[in-house]
Amino acid sequence: MLAGPPPSHYNTATLPSTMPSSASPMYTNQFQPPVLPPNFQPSYPSQPVQPPMMTSGMNQPPAQHPYINSGLVSSSNQYGPTLTMTTMNPPIHGSQPSNTGNIPAYTNGQPPLLPPVMQPTRSSTNYPSPSNYPNLHGPSSMPVVPTNGLNAHVGPTPLSGPVQSQYPQTRIDPEMLPNVIHVLEQSQEKIQEPFTTNAPGLLPPLVGTDFICQDQGSCNPRLMRSTTYAVPNTAEMVKQSQIPIALSISPLADLRTDELEPPLSNFGEVGPVRCHRCKAYMCSFMQFIDGGKRFVCCFCDATTDVANEYFNHLDHSGRRTDWYQRPELCLGSYEIVATKQYCKDEKWPEPPAFIFMIDVSFNSVRSGLVDYICHILKTDLLDYLPKDKNTETSNVRVGFATFDKQIHFYNIRDSLGQPQMMVVSDLEEMFVPLLDGFLCSPQNSRGVINTLLDQIPKTFANSQETETILAPVIEAGIQALKGANCSGKIYIFSTTLPIAVAPGKLSNRDDKKALGTEKEKTLLSPVNNIYTKLGEECAQTGCAVDLFVFPNAYYDLATVGEVCRVSGGQIYKFNFFSIENDGERLLDELRRNFQRSTAFDALMRVRTSTGIRPIDFLGNFYMTNATEMIFGTIDADKSVSVEIKHDDKLTADSNTYIQVALLYTSISGQRRLRIITLALTVTSSYTSLYPVCDLDTIMNYTTKVAVRSVLISTPKSIRDSIITQAANMLACYRKNCAQGSAAGQLILPDTLKLLPVYVSSLIKSDVLTGTVTLMTDDRSWLIHRLMSMNIKGTSAYIYPRIYALHTLEEIHIPPRMIRCLYEHLSETGAYVIENGLVMYIWLGSQLDPAFVQYVFGLQTVSQIQPEKCRVIELDNPLSKNVRALLNMIRDERNSHMKLFVIQQRDSMEPFMRNYLVEDKGLTNGASYVDFLYHLHREVRNILQ
C-alpha cells in the first residue's frame, strides 16, 4: 500500500475535468500534479500589466511584526498570497509585445529574473527557459486535440506569420506543484508517536521532521538510512527502476536527549560474540537454537557455538531469557569494550593528543591572527577540551609549534619555569627534536602554556617573512604523535600558499576561465600526490588534520585539502580574515570542533546478507583494500555513503540485513566497537518498492556521486546524468505502477514527489555549475564539505531554509518555513536564508527602520555593511527572538555559518537570490516550473 493520500492542498476538485480525480484503485495514493500537454509551453500576456511593486520582484501586502508599531497595514497571510491558476492568450508568434506607458517590453513576453539595473552578466547553463527547450514541443506531426484546462493540446505553431492560436495556453501555478514546505508540514502532522524500529523495512520519517526514535531491533535512522527499505530481489529490477541501493552512515551522529545512546557492553576476556564464518557481530536478528547452545547467523546462515560464558537458556518463544538485559540482543546499535586483539600491536592505546601549529609569517601577524589564536587558546579553548561522559577532566594532551620557513617546537613540561623553543630548519628529513615535554596535560602545565601563549605574539611581532611551508609541518605533527604512541588531531592555522623551498612546495596555478569548462577537472584535482601521501600516513597513524586557512589569494585547496580528505579531517576557510568580522566565528567553530563526538584511529566495515555486497564507498577516508574504510578521525557531523550491489537473486518477501562495525579509540583512550544493524525487506514488485523509498537518502547519495564526478567529468555531462536518472525513476513508476493514467500526465510517487524540485536545485547548485559565483578554492572547499556531509546537511544545501524575522514570536521559534521563491519575500519584511554553509539576512526595501534599530543597533539602513553588520545583544523582544533563532540554526547545523546582511537591490542581492532555488538562479538555469516541463518530456521520451 502506498504511503498516505494526496495532500489536501492539491485538491483534485480544482483540477481540470480532463484529469482523473483518482487513479486506478490500486494506486489511489500517488500524487498527480497538473497535467502537462506534450507540446506545452508557458506563455505570457502580450501586454503584461504589472502591479505597483513588480519592479522589485514583489507583489505582497506590507507585513507588521508585533514589536514595532509602524502603523502599517498588517498582512492577512504573512507567508505570501495564494496564487491562482490563470489562463492567458499566447503572444502572436514572431511578434513582440507592445510597450505601453512605463511597462517595459521583454523578449518572449517574459520579465527578467532581476530588475534591469541589477541584471548580472553570467554564462547561461544548458537548462534555459521552456521557450528554448526544443524537446518541450510536440513533434511536428502531432495532431491537434482540442481539450480544456491543463490538458489542452495546442498543436504545432506555424513557423512564420502572425497567426493567433485558437486554443488558449495555460501557465502552471507554482502553488499547485508539490513543495518542500507543505510536504514537511504534512509529514510532521502525521508524527503522533515515536518511530519504533521493531520490524524490518519500516520507512522512517523525513529527515527534516522532528521525531523520536525508539530502538527496538533495527538502528536509529539518524545512524544509518537506506535509499529504499525494500530491496529489489534482482539486479535487473534495480537497473530498470534506476533507484540506487545505497546507505548513508553517520556512525557517531548526535541523537536527541530523549533517545537511547548506544549502550556500552563489556564481554570481558571472551570478547565480542561473532559468527565464526562471516565474522558478523551479535545482533537482534540472530536466531538461537539447541536450547541456546548455538545461534544461526542472519547474514550467512552459518551456525556458531555459544561460549559457555555467554550461554543462557531460551524461553517458550525461543528467545534467551536475558533478551532484554543484553543490548546486543534487543537493540539495533550498541557498543562493546574491545579486547587487546583489536588494538595495534595488542597494546592498549594512549588518550589522543591535540597539536596546534600556528603560522607566524608576516600575513598572519599583520592580520592579528597570531595574537588572536594565542588569546583564545589561553582564555577559552583549553577549557573546552573534550572528555568522556561521566568524567570530570579531559585526558587530552596538547602540544604547540609555530612555523614560517622553519618550524619552532616548544617544550611545555610542567617542571620548567619558562617554555623552551627548539628550531628545525632542515626540512628534508623532518624530525621532532623533543619527545618528553612536547605533549603535556594542560591541567599540569597550564602555567607554562599560558606563558608560551603570551610570548609567541611578542616573539614574532616584527616578522617580515612572507614565505611559508606546509608539508613538513604536517609531517612533524605525525612524527610527534607516533613518538608518543597515540592518536590525535593536528590543528594547522595557515594564511598563504606554501611557496617556500621545501617538500610540498606549490605554485599559483589558478585559472578562473577554466571553471565551467572541460579543463576545470584538472584545476580541481591535486597537482601532485604529496599531500595525499601525508593524508594516508595520518590515517594509518590514527590522526587527522583540521586545516584552518585564512587566505587573501589563491591557496590551492584542491592539492592541500587532500591531507584532510584522506585522513578524515576538515577544512575551515576564512577569506580575508579580520578579528572584527571573523573572530567570533573562528572561536565558535573551534569550540564546536572540540566538543563534538569524535572517534580516533577508526576502522569501519560494512557487512551484508548473502546475495548483496557493498561495492562503492563515498566520503573522506582512506582505503587499503576493497572492504575497510580507515579514518584518522570521524566525528558526529561526518557521513559516508555505500552503494550495494546484487551478487545473486534474493528471495522475494524475505529480509536482508546490513551491519556496520566501527572500531575506534575513544577520547579517553578506550578501544571500542560500535555495532549498527539495519533490517530491510526484499521485494519483487515495483508497487512495493516505490512506497518505501527515502528521497532524502537518494539525494544525499546522488549529490556525492555528482561531486566526485566533478574531478573526472564535465559539468554538463554530470547534470545530464542526474536528469536522466530522475526521468528513468519516474518513467519506471509510470510504466509499472500507473498504467491506467492518461498519457499527458506526469505521475509522481508519493515518496518521490519532491524529486523534481530537488533535482532542479542540485543541477543549478554552485558545486556543479562551475561559474564565477565561486572562486577555485571555494569550489574545492565545497567539494570537500559535501563529500562528508550527512543527509540533513545535503537536504539543507539542496533546498535552503527561509524564515521570516519581522514577525518572530517567542512561542513560535522556529517559525514556519518559507518557499525558496523571490515572490514570497515581502518588501516590508526581513528574512534569514541558510543552507548549512552560509547565512544571509535579507532586508526588504520598505522594512520599518525600527527593525534595524532593534536588531542591529543602527540608526539607519544606510549604516549596514554586508560583512560587518552583526545581530547584537539588545534588551528588546525582537532582538532576543532573532538571536534565539540564529543560535538554534547554528546549533542544528553545528556550524557558525558566515553571516551576510544584505538589502533589497544592493550589489550582493543576486548572490543571495542564487539560493532561491525554485527561481532561475544566478546562472539563469531553469526554474522549478520550467524544469518540470523538461523532466516530463524526458519521461515521455523514455516511455515512447
C-alpha angles and dihedrals in degrees: 000000000000118000114262135328123282111284114267088235088074096057109188089210089072094052124094119280090244091065112084110244089223137006126238114311093260093059106039093133101057117110118242116191121196114306117259114212114228095251097031120154126176111240133195133212115271089233107033109205108211126206116237095267098044093107088071095043091252135119106166137118116252115272125221123207121209098244103052119064097207097148091234121148109262120237119246088216118028092193095060137275122298107252119220129215113255134191115221134185112247119242118259108274112255096012133099125237113259119254113232125183113316094341108117120229116236130195110253088012091275125125116231121257092246131033109273093252091056101043106133121214106242135157112254122241124225093263105077128167118298092262088069096046106103091188093056089071123083120248115276092250095052110129121239110246111184109218133148135249125003093342090063111134109205099187128215119329118227113258092235142007132067095274114158114220111240092213120072119236123222128216112213114242108236088218089066093059125087108272132193096235095054094045092051092047092047091049091048091053090056092056102093099145140019119291106246122200096210098128136040120260100023111156108228123222119275116283091240094059129088110243142149120231125209111201107222103156109320120066128266108272089232087071098044135002132180129217087234132012093210111061115211110245094226137042089231090062090053090049093051096046095041088212105142116231100222143137132224109210124193100169096181098037116152113253127205117273089245093053126087116259113219102276120232117242127191118204092179119215091342089071127199119343109242143169108264093221110040096018093231113160125244113278140165093270097061112110119222118213139173093047092306097309094113139021133210115229114235090209103052103006091237119146119233129190117241116235115243091242090057100041122121134163125258126238127226091280094054095256124126113259090235092053096124094039094061118066093205090060101047107024135070094220132033141143133238130202103240124229125230090270087072094053129086111268085355090280125131110252125244120238112274122265133215120220119196115203113186128196108231098180123129095271093050094049094044094052091052091243096126093051093044096049092049090047097051092043090053100042103031125000100058086061090056098058108138124256137182119266115273092022124114102210137030120254092204115122121209136211134187135212135163129204147185113145088336135039122240118200123196130214108215100171110157093235091065122093092207131021115256123224123212120188125211114195099162099089100171095076103029119205136162109243094210134031103173106066101018096089112041140158110265089217093058098037100035095121093052091044092052090050091050093050089051092049101046096071091046094047094054099030092113098040114146095180110124100172121081140186129217117170093061089049091056091044090052091053092050092049091050092053092045090051091052091047092231142113123237149124133292112212110199122189109194134168109183143038108273100249099149116114103268139099109303095029112164136191133209108273098159116145112174091184090065093063111105092019134093089265095062094086089066091051092048094048123081115269091221139359099248095105092039089057090048089052091052090050090050093051093050091047091051099246137107135207119235104195120203108190125189104185129175090186142013113327104176096235088171088072104028093042090065090082089059094043096052096040095047095248130133138242121225116191126199110177115206092356120214126168091230094055103029109019096094092047093050092051093048094046090052091049092051091046091054097044104045119098109270134182120204131207090009132178123190130195130181119211125189139187121271112285099038133059140176113262108165131041126194126190142066108305144096127258127197095176139016097271113034128073116204121205126187082203136349123190142189093273096053127092138179129205123217126193118215124213133193118247094176142359112285125221109259118237091021130107133255127200137213125193129188119199118193117190111194149145115252125224088262092054098256118141110230144170122220113200120198120182130187127188121207133180126237122231139183094192129084088209088064095041102057099049091062099045116126107217094188090059093043090055092046090054094042091051093052093047090050093047092050089050091058088080095053107027142039125269092242095052091047092053092045090052092052092050092047092051092049091048091050092051091054095040092054090050091048092049098046106027108028107035093140096061124103117273093240095058128102104215119201123192112236092245093048101040090114093051094099095052092045093048091045089054096044096053089052094046118122093240090064106028095067097206135143089272087092134040118230094258091047089055092050090049091050092050090051093050096046094050091063098033121124125230095266089053096051091045090057092044093052095042113021122211122244125193129181112239101184092067099041117146125187093234091053105054113165095032125207114298120246126222119257094253125119091219089062092063115089122221088225094052142081123219140183117221120190136167100182093266105056136015131211131190108204119200119200119230092243096044114140108259089226089072090062091049095047096045107029101024091234125133098219139018090241090071092064116111112191099227100029101046113104136189098241130197108266130165101247133097095246094053091048093049095047092049090047091053094047091048090049091053092048092048092049091050091038087223135103095226117205110259126219121187109205135175128222111275096009121132095266097051095091089060091052091047089059086074092057088091099182089064125068095269133211093301092054092243123160119292119234092263093046092048091052089061090050093047092047091054091049090053091050091050091053093049092048 
